[in-house]
Amino acid sequence: MIADYSSQPTGPQPTGPQPTGRFISRWAYVSLGLVGLMSLALLSVPFWQRLLLTESLSVSEGDSVELPTIALPLTRWGALRVEAMASLPWGQSATYEIQIRDRTGQVIGSAVKDAWAETGQWAEEGESGTWDETDVAAGLDLRSKQAETLTLAIAVLDHTNTAGLDLNKPIRFTVQVYSGAIDDRYLWAGLIGTLCTTLLAFGAVPTSGRRAISKTMRRAHEVTERGDLKGGDRLLRLTVQVKAPPHAPSVFTLSLTIHNADGESIFSDRVSLATKYSKHEGKTTGAGVRYTGFFMLASPGSYGFSAAIAPEDPILKTTLTVYEDAHTLIPVPVRSLS
Amino acid sequence: MLIKFLTLSTAAIALLTLWMAYTQQSAFVLRQENQDQHWSRSNIRTSGSYVGGRWQYSSRETYAGFRGGGPGTGK
C-alpha cells in the first residue's frame, strides 16, 4: 500500500455536529399534509361525477319542455347537478326556469335565471373595439331526503331584445345532468384557508419555544446574560443579532461562550459572519449580521451566555436571545453540552 | 403551542370544508322547507318555497324581466 502524502490537511479541522431532524416540528408538517389532502379532494371531484344525460331542446316564451325522467337515489355524498345553457343571440335577454317535477307531474322545486347576451362598441383615447358579455348558464344542485323519480323541465318566462320588445322565437338550450356532483367552492375555500394557517404555522417555527433570555445592548459589542434552563431533551436556539451602520465591514467575528452554574466554560467558539446590507432605492441604509446556533444541555441549571462581536467600533446594537423547547423546519446541527 | 393551535385550526378548516363539499350541504334539498344552507350556483335563484310540503311559486310579478304575459295585456 502506497501512502499518499500530497495535500494532507494539517492541524485540527472544524468538524461540527451532524444535522439532526429530531427537533423538526411535526405539527407544521401535519398542517402541510392537510393542505395536500385538500388538493387531492379538489382533484378527485371529477371522478365522482357521472353524466346522466345531455339534451338539446328549444323552448318558446310561455312554454316548458320536459327532459327524460331520472332517478335520484338517496345518497350521502354528492348531489344531482343540473347545468343549463341558453343559446341567446347578441342583444337578447331571457328569464328561464329550471323546474323539478315529481312522478305525478307536480312541480316540487323551481329556480330562475336571468340570462343575457350583449355586445357593443367601445372607444377610449383614440382606440376602439367591440365588447361582448354573456351570462347564460344556470346551475342547480339537488339533494333529496328520500329516493325520487324526477322529471326536469325548462320553461322560458320571458324573452326580449335590448329594446324591451318581446320575441316569439324559441331559445335553444343544452342541458346536462350529472350525479355525484361535489361542491368545489367549499373545497377552494378550504384549500385557501388551510394554506393560510399552514403558512402561519411554518412562520411560527423559527420563533418557537420558551424565551429564556432576551437582551439588547445599545452601542455595545458584547452581551452577557444568565438564565435558568431545564436542559435535557430540549432544543436550545441561540441567536445573536447585530445592527451596524451602512459603512460596516463585510465580515464580523462572533465569539460565543457558554458557562455553567459554576462559571466554567462549557462551550466556546469563534465564527466569521458575513454582513448583510439593507438597501433602499439603491442606497445602503444599514447593515447587520445574524447568527443562529442549536444546543442541548445535559442538566438543568443556570447558564451564562456571552456574545462578543468584533470589530467593535461601528456597532449600533447587539441582541442575544435564547429559546428553550425550540423546533425547526429542517434538520439542524445540534451541539450537546455537558 | 402556537404551531399546535394553527395545525388544529388547519384540521378544523379541512374537515369542515370537506364535509360541506362532499355531503353537498349547499344543494337545494327537495321537499324541505328550510333552505338556509342553499348556496346557489351561477346567479340562479329559487322561484318559490315549500309551504306545508307543497311547492308554492313566489309571485311571478316579482321577476325583473317579467312583462305580464305578452304584449297588449297591459299589466
Interface residues (C-beta under 8 A of the other chain):
Chain A: S25 W27 A28 V30 S31 L34 V35 L37 M38 A41 E61 G62 L72 R76 W77 G78 A79 S93 A94 T95 E97 I98 I100 Q106 V107 I108 G109 S110 A111 V112 K113 D114 D135 A137 A138 G139 L140 D141 L142 R143 S144 K145 Q146 E148 L157 D158 T160 G164 D166 A181 I182 D183 D184 R185 Y186 L187 A189 G190 G193 T194 T197 T198 L200 A201 A204 V205 S208 H327
Chain B: L2 I3 K4 L6 T7 S9 T10 A11 I13 A14 L16 T17 L18 M20 A21 Y22 T23 Q24 Q25 S26 A27 F28 V29 L30 R31 Q32 W39 S40 R41 S42 N43 I44 R45 T46 S47 G48 R54 W55 Y57 R60 Y63 A64 G65 F66 R67 G69 G70 P71
